[in-house]
Structure formats: C-alpha cells, structure tokens
C-alpha cells in the first residue's frame, strides 16, 4: 500500500536524538491547523464533487496508516483491542503531533458517513436514524480531540480550532435533531471563533475560515426562523443556498404556522379560487419573494432565487393545466400562474440587462419581454379588463423606450450616427411620459437611467456625427512625388517630397565621394640669372681664407697645452 503524503499532516523528522530528547525541559508545542487540514483533504479526496463515500474511504485508510506509523494498533488480525489516544501520548517528550490526527480523522469519517446517509435518506427515510447515530459518534471523537488539545503541549491556536470544530459538529447534530436553540448556540460559537481566527491570519490563510463562516450563516438563520424570529430568514433565500433538503417540507411547516390559509387570490379585481393544495402552498411560498430579492447580495443571487421559483412554477402550471381541462375556474387560475411566470421572467431578463455590457444582447432580452407582455395582455381572461390593459400598456411603453435606447447604443457602436440620434430621440420622448415609481425596482432603475443619460447621449452622438462628416469632406491636396538620382547633399537648396528619403536606404550622400580636379602649387623659374654679370670677388675671398687658417693653428696649440687661459 502506498502511503500518500499530505501537507501539514506529516511532521518533519527531528534532528535531536531520542535519548538526548529526554533531557530537554522546554518541549516544542504542537500546532494543528484543523480547519485548513480537513478542507485540504476534503477537496483532494471526493468532496470537490460531493462524493462522501470516497472521502470516508480515505479517512479509513488514513487512520490505518497513522496507527501503523505511530505504533498504536488495535489488536492483531485475530483479536481486536480498542486503543484510544490518551494524555500520555501527548505529554511524552518523544511524542508526535500526528497522535492528534487520529481522533480528528475518526470524527471526519463519521461525519462523512452521516452526510452520505443524508443524501440517501431522500429516498430511504429509515436511514435518518443511522445518520443521527453517526453524528453522535463524530461528536464523541471531536470531544476527545478537544480534551487532548486543552493540554499545555498544544498552542492557543490549536485549542481554539478544536473548540470551534467541536461546536460545529455538535451544532450539526442538533440541527438534524431540530433542537434549534442549542444548534443556534453551538453554530454561533463556531462562527465567532472562526471569525476571530481569520482576523489574526494573513489574507492567504483566511480563505477556509471565511468559507466556513459563510457556510454556517444560512443554518443560523434557519434556526432563528424555527425559534420564532420570522425576520431572521426567508424561505426562498434558504432554498437557493441549499440548506433545506426539500422545499415542500418547509412549505408545510410554514403552512401550519400560518393562521390564515390561502383560499383565493385577487387579480385585477377578479377573485380566483384556489382548490389545488399544491398551488396554494406555492403561492404561500412566494409571498416574500420581493423581500428576498431586495435583501439579496447582488444580481446573480437574485437570478438564482428566481430560477428556483421557475422550477416550482413549472410543476404547478403543469398540474393546473391538467385540471383546467375540466374546470373553468382553473382556467383563470392557469392564466394567473402564467402571468406570474411571464412577469418574473421579464424581471430576470431586466437583471441580465443590468449586468450585460453588449447593447445588442440587451435589445434581444427586451424583445422577449415585449413579446411575452403583449401576448399576456391579449389573453381572453383579461382582454376586456381596463385596469389590466392600462397596467400592461404602461409596461410595454417602458420596455419599448428601453429597447430604443439600447438599439441606439448598438447603432452608435457601429458609427451609424443618424440612426442612433433618431432612436435616442424616440427613447427620450417615450421616457418623458413614464413614471418609474409604478414599476418593479429593476424596471424603474432602467427607466430612470434612460431619463438621465439620453440627452447626454444625443449630444455626444451629434458631435461624433459632425466630426465624422468633417473627415469625409476633407480635401487632400495631391503632391507630386519626385525621384532623383542625385544625393540630397548636392541639392540642399531644393525642397521636394521624396518617400525614398524615409525608406531604409535614403540617397543622402555618395560614398566614397567622386574625384575632382584641384589646382596644383605653381613652380617658379629664375630666367634672368644667366644674363646677369656679377663682379670679381676673388681677392677678398683669398684674404679672408688666410686669416682664418692662422688663428686656427694658434688656438689649437693654446688649447692643447693650456696656454692662453685667463
């Protein structure tokens, strides 16, 4: 069997010899990052896809490996002898922090088994009892872990993580047992500890703690709702977050708590009796739909809530359609349910329009709204109802104004300024007669946006139209292009447009330069020298020669013997 290595789980080997370690007085405290550890192994071994059986198998194999490495077996192949991790395993100087992993993984194995049974209990209700037993066992192992972590060998962070883990496991058990007060206390305790731990860690390490806080929040709101705080939770919001197993069971509980049971609805002054129990429960469930949408975090959360309503609405409409074949009163009820679907679909499309960046996509969504609203207004049940016709006519006018606005933006994106200006002017005139306060919040905000920005859009579009028109009518003066073989240095006194000068090989100067003739230095010849008669100077030359010779000999003798020195 191959032993898988998991970060944080395996502690590094100590460099201190075991014999010398006995004399060490100050022991290194254990640090067990419980939540980070279990989140990591859960993602690696099945829970990324909700496979609790695979994760349970991993926990069993991991416990077996830990007991083998730590030499803590539970008997042999023939006999079983239970051996739990005790205080002596922790305070021993040669102890290993992996002893703390054993009760933690045991608790995780029982919890994973319980979650697997919870998935199967939807079709087999008897497994609910087995689920409770496994959660009780997980609580026992979690308490063992908490007792071991309370020792001084574990640091403060490990002790806090163990307390939060125990509170969360107990809260999960009490949630399944419908002990709402105790479940709320334990879940709140775990939430507070995880929030405090997250504030002491770096941003990279805060993610699993913030995720656990978000996971606990819906369960807390559901506990508060069952305790009696009706404002603490909304049914549709809980369902979109996946807290409840089945929506019908919650609706039944709500029905029991409701004093007045819904028997009929009023639609544009017409009273519609409700005989089908499933339809009655559905209409009860959507009474707080607008509040749920108002309290949602963002548009994506609102869309998710509406899509969950569409799932139930589809089944309710199918059931009513079968009954309407024989009962005329149910035909009117069917029309009412269809109107709910159309209006909520239009609301969903408006939410998509708010977060869509492409105007052509917004036009497509608004076309759907216009078509559905127009079909609903022509229904035989409300065709002659003045209040209904006035309501749908006002809605159609709002949708058409929005369509003109986004269609104008589509034309503007393609630089079709004339069409854009005309459509913007249509949207401005249509929105001037609209009253945003009469519509749902999404439609009101979009109508208000058209009123605020259309005039500015018209001005910008006209300005762009003028600029593009100037560019079209600009006359370009043709310039003659010259090509010359002479380099630029030889014609600096001329200006010509030459593209060649901007190319990679411009003709600027000739290298090497060509040879040019230059004037030579003049030669001077004395032509009159041969015709001049010079006087005879021989006598003078001879007298000078004799005097120079006598002086030379006497001077030589004086110099040789030192005579004549002063």
Residue pairs with C-beta under 8 A, 6 or more apart in sequence:
1 61
1 65
3 65
3 69
6 37
6 40
6 41
6 44
7 40
8 33
8 36
8 37
8 40
9 37
9 41
9 98
9 101
10 98
11 96
11 97
11 98
14 21
16 24
18 94
21 93
21 94
22 93
22 94
24 93
27 93
27 153
29 152
29 153
29 154
29 155
30 90
30 97
30 100
30 153
30 154
30 155
30 158
31 97
31 154
31 155
31 157
31 158
32 97
32 100
32 101
32 104
32 149
32 154
32 158
32 161
32 162
33 157
33 158
33 161
34 104
34 158
34 161
34 162
34 164
34 165
35 161
35 164
35 165
35 194
35 208
35 209
35 212
36 205
36 208
37 101
37 104
38 104
38 108
39 208
39 211
41 55
41 58
41 62
41 108
42 48
42 55
45 54
45 55
45 58
46 52
46 53
46 54
46 55
46 58
47 55
50 119
52 112
52 113
52 115
52 116
52 119
53 112
53 116
55 108
55 112
56 109
56 112
56 113
56 116
59 105
59 106
59 108
59 109
59 112
60 109
62 101
62 105
63 102
63 105
63 106
63 109
66 72
66 98
66 101
66 102
66 105
67 73
67 74
67 102
69 98
70 96
70 98
70 99
70 102
72 83
72 85
72 89
72 99
72 102
73 83
74 80
74 81
74 82
74 83
75 81
84 103
84 144
85 99
85 100
85 102
85 103
85 144
85 148
87 148
87 151
89 95
89 99
90 99
90 100
90 148
90 151
90 153
90 154
91 151
91 153
95 153
99 148
100 145
100 148
100 149
100 154
100 158
103 141
103 142
103 144
103 145
103 148
104 141
104 145
104 165
106 141
107 138
107 139
107 141
107 142
107 145
107 165
107 169
108 138
110 134
110 135
110 137
110 138
110 141
111 134
111 135
111 138
111 169
111 172
113 134
114 131
114 132
114 134
114 135
114 138
117 127
117 128
117 130
117 131
117 134
118 131
118 176
118 245
120 127
121 127
121 128
121 131
122 245
122 246
131 176
132 173
132 176
132 177
135 169
135 172
135 173
135 176
136 173
138 169
138 173
139 166
139 169
139 170
139 173
142 162
142 165
142 166
142 169
142 170
143 166
145 162
145 165
145 166
146 162
146 163
146 165
146 166
148 154
149 158
149 159
149 161
149 162
150 159
150 162
154 162
157 197
160 193
160 196
160 197
161 193
161 197
163 189
163 193
164 189
164 190
164 193
164 194
164 197
165 190
167 186
167 187
167 189
167 190
167 193
168 186
168 187
168 190
168 212
168 216
170 182
170 186
171 182
171 183
171 184
171 185
171 186
171 187
171 189
171 190
171 216
171 219
172 183
174 180
174 182
174 183
174 186
175 183
175 187
175 219
175 223
177 183
178 226
180 223
180 226
180 227
181 223
181 227
183 219
183 223
184 220
184 223
184 224
184 227
187 216
187 219
187 220
187 223
188 220
190 212
190 216
191 213
191 216
191 217
191 220
194 209
194 212
194 213
194 216
195 209
195 213
197 209
198 206
198 209
198 210
198 213
201 209
218 233
218 237
218 238
218 241
218 242
218 243
219 243
221 232
221 233
221 237
221 238
222 233
222 238
222 243
222 244
224 232
224 233
225 232
225 233
225 238
234 288
234 291
234 292
234 295
235 247
235 250
235 251
235 254
235 285
235 288
235 292
236 285
236 286
236 288
236 289
236 292
236 305
236 308
236 309
237 292
237 295
237 296
237 305
238 244
238 250
239 247
239 250
239 308
240 301
240 304
240 305
240 308
244 250
247 285
247 312
248 281
251 281
251 282
251 284
251 285
252 281
254 284
254 285
255 261
255 281
255 284
258 284
261 280
262 274
262 280
262 283
262 284
263 273
263 274
263 280
264 271
264 272
264 273
264 274
265 271
265 272
265 274
265 283
265 336
266 272
267 336
267 339
268 382
268 385
268 387
268 388
268 391
269 385
269 387
270 332
270 381
270 385
272 329
272 332
272 333
272 336
273 329
273 333
274 280
274 283
274 333
275 323
275 327
275 329
275 330
276 319
276 320
276 323
276 330
276 333
278 315
278 316
278 319
279 316
279 319
279 320
279 333
279 337
282 312
282 313
282 316
285 312
286 309
286 340
289 305
289 309
292 305
293 302
293 305
293 306
293 441
294 441
296 302
296 305
299 351
299 352
299 354
299 355
300 355
302 351
303 348
303 351
303 352
306 344
306 347
306 348
306 351
307 348
309 344
310 341
310 344
310 345
313 337
313 340
313 341
313 344
316 337
317 334
317 337
317 338
317 341
320 330
320 333
320 334
320 337
321 334
323 330
324 330
324 331
324 333
324 334
331 381
332 381
335 379
335 381
335 382
338 376
338 379
339 376
342 372
342 373
342 375
342 376
345 368
345 369
345 372
346 368
346 369
346 372
346 373
346 399
347 440
347 442
347 443
349 365
349 366
349 368
349 369
350 365
350 369
350 440
350 442
350 443
350 446
351 442
352 361
352 365
353 362
353 365
353 366
353 402
353 406
353 446
354 442
354 445
354 446
356 362
356 365
359 406
359 407
359 409
359 410
359 413
360 406
360 410
362 402
362 406
363 403
363 406
363 407
363 410
366 399
366 402
366 403
366 406
367 403
369 399
370 396
370 399
370 400
370 403
373 392
373 395
373 396
373 399
374 392
374 396
376 382
376 392
377 383
377 388
377 389
377 392
377 393
377 396
382 388
382 389
383 389
394 434
394 435
394 438
394 439
395 439
395 443
397 430
397 433
397 434
398 434
398 439
398 443
398 447
400 430
401 426
401 427
401 430
401 431
401 434
401 447
401 450
402 427
402 446
402 447
402 450
404 423
404 424
404 426
404 427
404 430
405 423
405 424
405 427
405 431
405 450
405 454
407 423
408 419
408 420
408 421
408 422
408 423
408 424
408 427
408 457
408 461
409 420
409 457
411 417
411 419
411 420
411 423
412 420
412 457
412 461
412 464
415 464
415 468
417 461
417 462
417 464
417 465
417 468
418 465
420 461
421 458
421 461
421 462
421 465
424 454
424 457
424 458
424 461
425 458
427 450
427 454
428 450
428 451
428 454
428 455
428 458
431 447
431 450
431 451
431 454
432 451
434 447
434 451
436 443
436 444
436 445
436 447
436 448
436 451
437 444
438 444
439 447
479 497
480 497
481 497
481 498
481 499
482 496
482 497
482 498
483 498
483 500
484 491
484 496
484 498
484 507
485 507
486 507
487 507
487 508
487 509
487 510
488 501
488 506
488 507
488 508
488 509
489 508
489 509
500 506
500 507
501 507
501 508
557 563
558 564
558 565
